[in-house]
Structure formats: structure tokens, C-alpha cells
Amino acid sequence: MRAFVVTAPGEAGVYEVEPPGPAPGEVVVDVERVGLCGTDVEFFTGEMQYLHDGHARFPMRLGHEWAGTVSAVGEGVDPAWLGRRVTGDTMLGCGRCRRCRAGYQHVCEFRAEIGIRGGRPGALAEQLPVPVTALHALPEAVDVVRGALVEPGGNALRAVQGANLRPGDRLLVLGPGTIGLLAAMFARAAGAEVHLLGLPGSADFVRALGFEHAWTEESLPQLPFDAVIDASNAAALPAKALELVEPGKRVVYIGLAGNPSPIDTRTLALKDVTAVGVLSASPGLSGAIERYARGAVDPRPLVAATVGLGEVASVLAGRRSGPGPKIHVDPRETLWRQA
């Protein structure tokens, strides 16, 4: 089968590789759509910390935001999965440790991550092997575009849940990328007044999504914010989030910078602020699917274009098209087309 493989920093291509067979307890998925994200870019450039920590090594098959159809099942798997449209959890815990037994497999010390960690192949290929325990069935109302946005949606939903918003609360989202915009959508659906802070040039797209409160750091009004979600990759913004949030309220950190992001814990304590960190979509996947299915949130406008496997390297190297922050890949296609 065809798969996109990164062989070294900045070096990648589409290769013919051995197709997966269904191992015991696993299924094989025919991949129909994959989302590219900042993690994939960091692997492509060689900056991803997992490469330096020994959790990942080249060659790598990337891709952890995906949707497709089950085409084969392994021993011990219910045959009813055959033909079902699915997405899946990225985080594959060992299943035996204290964290896994308590339901925290996404922070298991010994976990593998699809397309990211532990040599587990990713979805930028025509087929993907997945443990059946990681599968989430997609209802008819969730097409493959939405399905490949379940993983970032689960992250964003967890960030909103961590903000502990009530209807009418005022939320500030720092960073209107995919996660930030999805968080804004989930918060709006829950009745919050949503504000977004981004770089100059981002406001037009934010407003096109129906968010009237789009600001830069220079134009941000002095308002009391009941919660701040930092979905940026800017090292200075975690401290800014703590500065902007109201005393007694919450800051949620889901964005990651390439350099350490210091905050003053004296400010945290003296403002009586709760700080919440979010890693992984795992506990939010079902909730994201449910909200997509009933139309509470439609993430499709975030997709700027859909490309084939042969275009992935140019996207990871910086090629963009359209205002949306997300590029999708259809492994069955070879050409670039607008969403």
C-alpha cells in the first residue's frame, strides 16, 4: 500500500509499504481522511521533543487525526465492526499500570501513540491498524471530514470543560488555530460569550465563523474574563492568560510552546485561580462525536483544502491554501483540491 513516510528531518515521501494484517484484538481501517497538525510539522522538522527523548525515531509514519471504514478484524474482535465507519483514540495505554486501571490511559508512562510515539504507524497511509479498544463508531450524521476532526475536537472540548463555564460567562481564547477555534465553537454552543485573541490578520476568518469579538493583543478591551484558554504556541501567553483571568476563576493550558513558558505562582495563588492542563482528546472523543452528530458544532469550515499523500511534504514544509487553519489528506487522492 502507499504511505507517507518521514525518513529524516525535512526528508519524506510516499512509499510502497507492506499493508497491515489484523493482529489479535485489532482491526484494519481503510483510511478516508486524515488531518495534519502542528505535531506532524514538528516531526517533519525534527523539532518534536519525543525524537530527542527517545520516544520516537525515524523513519516515521505520521497521522493521528483520522476517519475511515473497518475492512478487516483480527482474532477476538466482534465481526460486527466490519464495514463500520470509525475514528479512534490516539493514546494506547499499556492497560496494566495504575494509571490505565484508573482510566488515565492517555497519560500511561508506557503508552504508544498512533503516528506519534512508540513506533505505532499513523494514518497517512491507505490502511491503518488500530486496537479495537481504541475505536469510536461514527454515526451517519458525522461524515469523514467531521470524523477526522474528532481528535482535535476532543482536545478542545476538554479545554472548555476544564474552564467550567456557565451560560453567559465570558471566555477568552488565546490562539485562533484549530484547537482554539474548536474550543470557541464548543463554548459558544454551551452559551458562553466568546472572545478570541490572535495575530493581526486572523480576525477576518474568526468573524467569518460568527465570532464578533476578535482581537489582537493591542486591541483587546479591558474586560473581566471568567476563563481563559491558552491554545497558542507562544511562550509568553501562559503568563498573559493568568494576568487576564478574573480572580477565583480558571485558566486552561492546552497549547504548547517550543520553549518553556514561565508563570508566577504567586499570581496564581494571590488571585485564587485554578490552572488546568489538558493532554489528549481521549476523555473528550465521545462528547465531540455527540456534538458534531446533533449539529451543535460544525467544524468543517476549518478545513482549507484536501490533498493527496503526494502533497503532504509541501504542506508540512509550510504550503498553505485558503483561510482555514486545517489541511486534510485523502490517501486515495493525488491532487490538491479546495475544501
N, C-alpha and C positions, 0 to 999 in steps of 0.2 A: 504494500500500500504506500501511498505518498504521505510524507510527514515533513514538517518544518523542523529543522534541527539547528541549534546553535552549537558550533564547534569550538569557538574561542571568542573573546571579546571583539564585537564588531564583525564576526565572520559567521555566516549562516546561509542555509539554502534548503531547497526542497529535495529530499532523498527518497529513494525506494527502500523501505524497511520491511522487516518481517511482520505480517499482521498478527494481532494478538489472538490467542486462543482463550476460551473461557476457563479460567482456573476454578477450582472448587471454591464456592462461596462468592463467585464474581460473575459479572455479565460483560458482554462486549456491546458497546454502543456505536452505532453509525452516527458520526458527528455531523450535525447540520449547521451549527452556528457556534462561533467562539468569539468572546470579547477580548481585546487587547487592553492591558492596563499598565500602570506605572511599574509594577513589579516585573513585568515582562521586559520593559525598557531597561531596568536596572540589571537584569541578567544579560541582556544583549550588549550593554556597555561594559559589563564586568564589575559594576559598582555594588551589586547586591551583596549584603553582608553575609548571607549564607555561603557564598562562594569562599569567603575569607575564613569563615568559622568551620568549614569542612562539612556543612550540612548539604551542600550541593556541589557538583563538579560537571565540567564539560566532558563529552557532548550532552546537551540537554534538549528535551522536547517540552516546550512550554505550553501554556494554555490551561487556565483553571476556571474560566467563566464560560460555560458551555451548555448546549442543549442538543438532544438527538433522540434516536429511537433504538431500543434494545433489539439486537439482531441475533444474539446467542446467549445461552445461560450455561453456567458450569454446574458441576455436581453439587447437590444440596440447595439449589436455587429453585424457587417456585416457577414452573414454566409459564405461569400467568404473566410474568414480566415480559415475555416475548411480544414484540410489536408495540410496546408502550412507549410513549413519549416521556422523556425524563430529563432532569438535571441532577446534580449531585453535590455533596459536600466535598470541599477541598481537603479538609483536615481528617486524616485517617489515624486515629489513636491506636495504641497497642492493644487496647481492650482489657488489659490485665492490671494496670497500675491503679493506685489510689485515685488519681485524677479521673481516669477513664471510668472507674466504677462509680464515681460520684457524678458522672455526666459532663465532665470537663475534658472530653477527649481532644478538644481543639487546642488545649494547652498541655497535652501529654508531652512529657520530655522525650519520648521515643517515637513521636508521630512521624509519619510521612505526609507529604502534601502533594496533591496531584499537580504535576507540572512545575513544582517548586522545590521540594525538599525530599531527600532520601532516595533519589533515583527513580521516583514514580513518574512514568511518562505522562505528558499532558495531552490536551485535546486538540492541539494544532496538527491534526492528522485526520485521515479518513475514518479511523476507528480508535476507540478508547476503551481499555479495560478498567472496570470500576467494581469495588466490592458492593454487593447488593445492600449491605447495611448503610451505605452512603447515598443510596438513590432516593430521589424525591420525584414522584409522579407529577406530571404536568396536566392540569385539566384542559379541556377543549378550548377554553377561553384564553389560555396562555400559549401564544404561538412561539416559534423558535426565537424570535427577536426578544420578546419578553423573557423567555426561558433562559437565554444567555445573559440576561440582566438580573437574574435571581440572586446570584452570588454577590455582586456589589449591592444589590437591594437589601439583602440580609444584613450586610455590614451597616448600611445606612439606617435601616430600621432599628438595629440595636443601639445605634448612636442616639436616635430620637427617644427610644425607650429609656436610655440612660439619663436623658435630660429631664425626665419626669415632668413633662409638660401637662398643663391643664388647658382646656379650651379658653382662648383669649390671651394666654401667655404670649410674651414677646420673645422670640428666638432669634439669635444672630448666628449665622453660619459663616465661618471663615473658609474661603476657598470654594468657588463655584465650579469645581470639576465634577466628575461623575458621582462620586460619593457625596459631595456637598449638595449637589442639585437633587439627588435622590433623597437625601435627608430632608431637604427643604420640601419636597413633594409629600413625603410621609407626614411631616409636621403640619403642613397645610391641610392635609386630609383629616388630621386629628383636631383641627380647629385653632391652631396657633397662628399668630401674626408673625410672618417670616420675613427676616431681613437677611441679605447676603452681602458680604464684603469680598471684593475681588480686585484684580489688577485693572488698570484702565483698559478699556476695550471689551471687557466681559459683560458690561451692563446691558447691551442691546440684546444679547441672547437670553440673559436672565429675565429681562422684561418680556421677551417673546414667549417665554414659558408661563407668563401670567404673574410674575413676581414684580410688583411695582417698587419694592424697597430694595434697590440695587445700588451699592455704594462702593467707593474707593476709600482708602484709609484717610484721605484728605477731606472727603465729603461726608463721612459718617457722622450723623447727628448725635448729639449727646442725649441718649435715651436710656432709660433703665431696661436692661435685658434680663429676663427671668432665667435664661440659659444661653450658653454659648457653646457651639460645636466647632471645634477646630478640625477641619477636614483638609487642611493645607499641607504643603511640604516645606513651609518656611520656618526656619529655626527660631525666629523672633516671635511668631504668633502665639505659641502656647502661653507666654507671659502676657501678651496683649489680651488674650482671652480672659485670663484671671483678672486683669485690670478692668475689663469692660463688664463683667458679670455683676449682678446685684448681690449684696451681702446675703448670706443664707441660702443662696441658690446653687446651680450646678454648672460645671464646665465638663465637657466631654471631649476627650482626646482620641481621635481616630486617624488623623493624618500623621505621617512620619517624615521627618526631615533627614537629609543626608548627614547632618551634623547634630550633636547634642543640643537639646532645647531646654535651657535652664529656666526654672521658675523659682520665685522666692517663697518658700513655705511659710514665712512669716505673714505674707499677704494672704495666703490660703487660710491660715489659722485665724488671723485677725478679722477676716471677712466672713469666717464661719462657712466657707464654701466647700461643697462636696466635689471632688475631682473623680471622674470616671474614665477608665481606659478601656478601649474596645479593640480586641483582636479577633478577627474571623467572623464570618457570617453564620457559622454553624447553628447557634441558637435562634437565628432570625430567618432561616430559609423558608420554613413553613409559613411564617407570617407574611413574608414578601410575596410568596406564591398566592396566598389567600387575597391579599390586597390587589394584586395585579388581576386576579381572576374576576373579582367583583367590580373592577373599574375604579376603585378608589384612587389608584395611582397608575398612570400610563407612562412608562419610561421610554417608549420608542422614540420620542423627539430628540433624545440624547445621542442617537446614533447618526453620525455624519455620513458614513459610507460603509459599504460592504465590499470586501476584497477577497481575492483568492489567495491560496498559500504562497504563490509566487510573488505577491506584493507585500508580504509581512515584513521582510527585512527593511524595505524602504519606509514603512510606517514606523517601525521601531527606531529607525535612524532619524525620524523627525518629519516625514512627509505627512501633511495634513490636507483635509478637504472638507469644506463646509464648517458651519459654526458649532456643531455639536462636539462634545468632548470625547465621544466614544467611537472607535472603529471596530467593526465586526468583520469576522472572517468566515466565509463559507468554504470549507475544504473541497467541496465539489466543483467550485468555480475557479477560473483562471484570470478573470478580468476584474478591474476596478469598476464599481458602479455606485452612484449616489444612492443614499438611503431613500 
